């Protein structure tokens, strides 16, 4: 079972002067759940090398068993520091792909031609794809086999407008994930703000927020085992 994980290379939070990147929990929770299930995991990002970690996701109050495990895992940290360039990976080499969120993907992966082509290749091959929190935003321009937007008419979750408002970034992000999914014709689903929530529609798996990281990976494993 070979799984590709795609992380953002973008580290600027709009014009605020603050840093962003990927959300650490949204990477480490799925990474260890999939790794412990026997997956062979490859990491990639648009620029390759070390992707930026959102500093808020690495603060003392954001730590979890998985983040602490990661801090003590020299092999995993070395793997993260040397991600492949996204342009060098092919969907044919993997059984599934998982996109962790964080705000960074809204700026780079949502518009990245290599990312769009990669997800479309997975979709054409009916291979599972999973996205959590802000990562469903990378589906903005992705099209399915029928030529329509991939999310059109499909059950999809993602970071809610009210969750974005709660972190004070509604007017900073380039677009709101919930609004984008609805405008693209998705059957948008959500749970309570901050609560774990994920949905599956065929081979498409999406989770709402950081708390949904592990269950999104669990749903991905379930789809792989079909």
N, C-alpha and C positions, 0 to 999 in steps of 0.2 A: 504494500500500500504506500504509494508515493504521493505526498501532499506538498503543494507549493504554497508558501505564505508570502503575500505581497505587502510591503510596507511603504509608507510615504517617504519622500526625500525632502519635503518642504518644512522649513522650520520658522517661518515668519508669520505671526498672527496678524494678518492684514497690515495696516499702517499704525498699529498700536505701539510698535517698538518692543513688544513682548515675543517670547518664543513659543512655538508650538511643535508639533511632530505627531508621532503615533502615541496612543495611550498605552502605557506599559502593561496594565492588567489585561487589556484586550489582546495583547500579544502573548504574554506568559501563560495565562490560564488555558487558552486553546493549545498553545505549544506543548505544554506538559500533558494535557488530557490526550492529545493526539499521539504524542511521543510514547506515553505510557500504554497506549493501545497498540503499539507496535508500528506506528507510521514512520516512514523514512521522510523527514522533513527537509525541504530546501527553502531558503529565504532569498527574496529578490526585492529590489527597489529601483526606481527610475535611474538614480545616479550610481547605484551600486555602493559597496562599502558600508560604513556605519550610518544607519538611518537615525534621524533625530528623535529622541524621546521627549515628549512633552514634559517639561520640568514639574508641572503640577501633579502629574501622574507618578512621579518619583519622590514626592514629598513624604515626610514621616507619617502623616495621617492617611496616606494612600497605600500603605504597605499591606500585603496579604501573605498567606503561606506561599503562594506561587511567586510573588516578587522576591520574598526572602530566599526561596529556593534558587531563583535565578541569580541572585547576588552571589551565592555560593557555588554556582555552576560555571566553572571556567570554560568548559567546552561550549555551552550554550552562548555565553557572552562572546566567545571568539567567533562563533558562527554568525551572530548578529553583527559583529564588527566587519564582516567580510561578505555581505550579501551580494548576490549576482546582479548584474545589470539586467533590468527587465527586458531590454531589447534582445538579450541573449538566451531567453528561456522560451520553450515551446510547450504548448498545451499537450501535445502528443506524448510528452515524457512523463506526465503526471496523471494520477487518478482523480484528483480534486484540487481545488484552490480555495484558500481562506484569506480574506482581507480583514485585518484588524483596523479599527477606526482611530479616533483622535481627529483633531480638526485639520491636520495637514492634508489628508487626501482630498478635501474639498477644493484645494488650490491646485494640486498637481495631478493626482490620479484621475480625477473626474474629467480632465481634459487630455490625458495622456494617450496618444495614438497606440502605443504598444500595449497599454493596459486594456484599452477598448478592444483591440484585435485579439488579445489573449482571452478575455472573457467570452467574446463571440465564438472563438474556436472551441472553448469548453462547451458552450451551449450547443454548437452544431454537432458535437460529438456526444451529446447527452451525458456529459460528465458533471458531477456535483460542483456547485459554486456556493461559497458562504461569505457573508458580509455582516459585520456587527457595528452598531452605533452609528457613526458618521460614514462608515464604509459603504453602506447602500447608496450613498451619494455618488460613488464612482460609476454607478449604473446609468447615470444621466443621459449618456449618448450611445449606450450599448444596445445593439439590435439583435433580435432573435432570428431563428431560421426563416421566419415568414417575412422578415424585413421590417416588422413593427418594432417599437421599443421593447426591449426584453421584459420590462416590468408591466407592460400594458395588460390589464385584466388579471394580473396575478397577485396572490396574497403576499404582501411585503411589509416588513417592519423596519423601523429606523428611528434615529434620535428625533424625539418629538419637538414641536415648536415650543411647548411649555418647558421642556427640559433645556432647550437652548436659551430661553429667556431666563431660566433660573441660574444659569452660569454667566449671564450678562453679555452674551455675544451675538444676540439677534441682529444687531446693526453692524457687526464686524465681519461675519462669515460671508462668502460670495453668494451663497444661497442657503435656504433652509431645507434640510433633508425631507421633512414631512411634506412641505409645499411642493418640492420637486417631484417626489414620488406620486403625489396626487395629480399634479399637472401632466405627468407622463401616463396617466391612466391606470395606475396601480390600484389594487384593492387594498388600501392601506389599513393595517391593523396595528393596535397598540395595547399595551397594558398600562398599569399605573406608572407615573413618573418614578424613576429610580428602581423599579422592580424588574426582576428577570422576566423576559418575554421574548420568544422566538417563534417564527412560523416557517413552515415548509410548504412549498408549492412545486411539485415535481422534483427537479434536481436543484431548485433554487432555495437556499436557506438564508434567512435574515434574522438578526437580533436587534433589539431596540437600543441598548445602552451598555455601559461598562458591566453592569451587573448581569447582563445577558451573555457575556463572553463564553463561559463554560457550557451553558446549555445550547448555544449556537454550535459549538464544536461537537457536543453530544448528538445533536440533530444531524449534523454532517456525517458522523460515523454511522448513524442509523440508515441514512440514505445510501451510503457506500455499501452497507451490508445487505441491501435489498436483492 
